[in-house]
């Protein structure tokens, strides 16, 4: 069995967050979804758990960061092509994301930086290892 990552995000409005992530390209897994949480699947290895703030608080004793004001983490997803990277970013922007920086071109790596409706930071990247500088 391959290892999987579950990114748990507190959200202000679960239905709106589900709509956003669906528009960005995630698929809802109804088995792990109820009125307090939604499992959004990007691939067989990448899952985003959208949790109401009350549900999120159940799993931690720490104060929940207001990610509209402070950065807590940047989640990065590598895409298989430049077109896929740009399509993901454009879908997210159309669904209400904000581009937090200009797209970056580092030669071997292209990058788009976004934030979702709750301010959670995401980067989508495409790396062409054949263009990687040799040291």
Residue pairs with C-beta under 8 A, 6 or more apart in sequence:
2 44
2 45
3 45
4 44
4 45
4 46
4 47
5 45
5 46
5 47
6 47
6 48
6 49
7 46
7 47
7 48
7 49
7 75
8 48
8 49
8 51
8 56
8 59
9 17
9 48
9 49
9 50
9 51
9 56
9 116
9 118
9 120
10 51
10 52
10 53
10 56
10 57
10 64
10 118
11 17
11 50
11 51
11 52
11 53
11 117
11 118
12 53
12 117
12 118
13 117
14 35
14 36
14 37
14 38
14 50
14 52
16 117
17 38
17 50
17 116
17 117
17 118
18 28
18 38
18 40
18 50
19 95
20 92
20 95
20 96
20 97
20 116
20 117
21 38
21 40
21 48
21 50
21 116
22 28
22 40
23 91
23 92
23 94
23 95
24 88
24 91
24 92
24 95
24 97
25 42
25 87
25 88
25 91
26 40
26 41
26 42
26 48
27 40
27 41
27 42
28 38
28 39
28 40
28 41
29 39
29 40
29 41
29 47
31 39
32 38
32 39
32 49
33 39
36 51
36 52
36 54
36 55
37 49
37 50
37 51
37 52
37 55
38 49
38 50
39 47
39 48
39 49
40 47
40 48
40 49
40 50
41 47
42 48
42 77
46 77
51 59
53 64
56 64
57 64
65 72
66 119
67 115
67 118
67 119
67 120
67 121
68 118
68 119
69 119
71 121
72 120
73 120
73 121
74 113
74 121
74 122
74 123
75 120
75 121
75 122
75 123
76 122
76 123
76 124
76 125
77 88
77 122
77 123
77 124
77 125
78 125
78 126
78 127
79 85
79 88
79 124
79 125
79 126
80 126
81 126
82 110
82 126
84 126
85 110
85 112
85 124
85 125
85 126
86 112
88 112
88 124
89 97
89 99
89 103
89 112
89 114
89 124
92 114
92 116
92 122
93 99
93 114
96 116
96 117
97 114
97 115
97 116
97 117
97 122
98 114
98 115
99 112
99 113
99 114
100 113
100 114
100 115
100 121
101 113
103 110
103 111
103 112
104 110
104 111
104 112
104 113
107 131
107 133
108 127
108 128
108 129
108 130
108 131
108 132
108 133
109 125
109 126
109 127
109 128
110 125
110 126
110 127
111 123
111 124
111 125
111 126
112 123
112 124
112 125
113 121
113 122
113 123
114 121
114 122
114 123
114 124
115 121
115 122
116 122
